[in-house]
Amino acid sequence: MVPHFLVRVRVGQPPESQPLMSRDKESTGGITLLGNQGTKYEDKYNPSVLETFENLHPDNEYVVTFDCPEFTALCPITGQPDFGRIVIRYIPRQRMVESKSLKLYLFSFRNQGDFHEDCVNIIMKDLVKLMAPKYLEVTGYFNPRGGIAIVPFANYGDDEHQDIVKQRRLDSFNNCK
């Protein structure tokens, strides 16, 4: 019997006759952190911890969203901790970022001294370099310091997605609530 959460239904065919899509070692071969009980948490900024896997649906334009509500970095001037939420959205091409490696990468900012705007741009550039997505955006919702909250936004799009780049950048002017 097939577990209910693995059943895909095609109209007019019983579930038993439908193929299930699963990943093989080739499509997940670069993943070393997921399931690894000996995970090392980096204490310095480290983009090399990022891992990818094959996108099995590159012909579909779909959005992947990551929400990191516990992002921390250090103020480069005072050394005080800055707390915020990082939201990453992207339209994948051939490669996708593995979520545990992304978590470890974001954790590596913990002792990094950078301004909020720098963190958001560094994250965006590292992920673009890693995956070459069709479109990617990073928004940082940082907790107020000195009574001011900062919400930096950075995005990237290939030639076919420049309309989204421009529209989302315009939309970001209305992003503060």
N, C-alpha and C positions, 0 to 999 in steps of 0.2 A: 504494500500500500504506500502511495506517495503522500508525504506530509502535506496538509492543506495549504501551507504557505508557499509551496513550490509549484502549485498547479496554475498553468496558464490556459485560458479557455479561448478557443477559436469558435466563432459562431458556426453552428451546424455540425460540430465534431465533439464527441465525448472527451472529457479530460484525459482518459487513459490513452487515447491515440495521439496526443499532442506531445511534441518534443519539448524537453526542458533545456534551458540554456544554463550551463554552468561553466565555471572558469577552469582552465587547465593550468598546469605548472608554467607553461610558456607565457600565458597572459599575466601571471602573478609572480614571475621569477625574480623580479627586482625587489620584492618586498621582504625585508628582513626583520622589521621591528614589530609588526603585528603578530601577536601571539608569543612574543619573546618575553619570558619572565625576568630576564636579566637586563632590563632597559636601563640605560644610563641617561640621566638628566643632565644636559649640558648647562654649565654655569656661565658660559660666554656665548655671544651671538655665533650661530653655526648653521649656515644654509646647507652644508653638506649632509645634514641629517635628513633632508627631504628625499622622499622616495615617490616613484610613480608606478602606475600600472596601466595596461592597455585599455583604451576606451573601446568597448565592444559595439558601440552605437555611434560611430563618427559621422554617419549620414544624417543623424537626427540633431536638430538644433535644440538643445535643452540646457537648463540652468542648474548648476550645482551651487548650493549655498552652505557656507560654514559660519557658525556663530560661536565666537570665543568670548564668553562673558567675563573671564577672569584674566585678561591680559595685563601684564605689568612690565614696566621699564623704569629706568632711573632718569631723573632730571640731570642733564649733562652739566649744569651749573652747581646745583645744590646737593646733588646725590640723593635727594629725597625720592621715595617711590611714587610713581604715577600709575594710577589704576584706570582701566578702561575696558571697553568692549570692542572687539574687532570683528567686522562682518566682511566675509569674502564671498563674492559671487563670480562665477565664470561659466562660459560656454566652452566646453572642451573640444579639442581637435582629436589627436591620436593618443595623447597621454593624459592621465588624471593623477592628481596628488592623492597619496594615501593619507587617511585622516590621522592615524597615530603619529606618523612622521611630521605632519603639519602641527599637531599638538606639541611635540617635542621641539620643533623649530620655533614656534611662538613662545614656548617656555624659555628658550635660549635668550630671549630679549630681557629676561628678568634682571640681569645685572648690567645691561647695556645702557650706556648714557647717551640717549638721543632725544631730541624734541619729538613731540607727537607727530608732527608733519613728516619728520624724517622716518619714523617707524612705518607709517602707512606707505610711503613711497618705496622704502627698502623692501617691504613685504611684497608690494606689487611687482617690482622689478625682479625679485628673486623667483616669484611664481611664473612670471612671463618667460624668463630664461629657462626655467625647469620644464614647463609644459608646452610652450608656444600655443596658448589657447586662441580661440577665435576672438573672444572678448573676456576681459577680467576687470573687476573693480574691487577696491578695498576701502572700507569706511571705518574710521576710528571714532568711537563715542567715548571720550575721555571724561572722567569725573572732574568736577570743578576744582581748581586750585586758585586760591586768591579770589574766589567768587566768579571765575570765568571757566566755562566748559569749552573745550575745543573739539570740533568735529571735522577733521581733515578727510578729504575724499580724493582718491587717485584712481584713474582708470586707463585701460589700454584696449585697443581693438585693431585687428588687421584691416587691410584695405576694404574688405567687404562689410565691415562693421563700424565704419566711421560715423554713420548716422546715429548709432546707439551711443558711441563715445560722446558725441556732442550733446545729444538729448539728456543722457544721464548726468553729464556735467552741469547742464542747465538745471536739471531737477535737483541737484545737490544744493543749490542756493536756497531751496525751500525745505531742506532736510532737518534743520534745527527746530525742536519743539519745546 
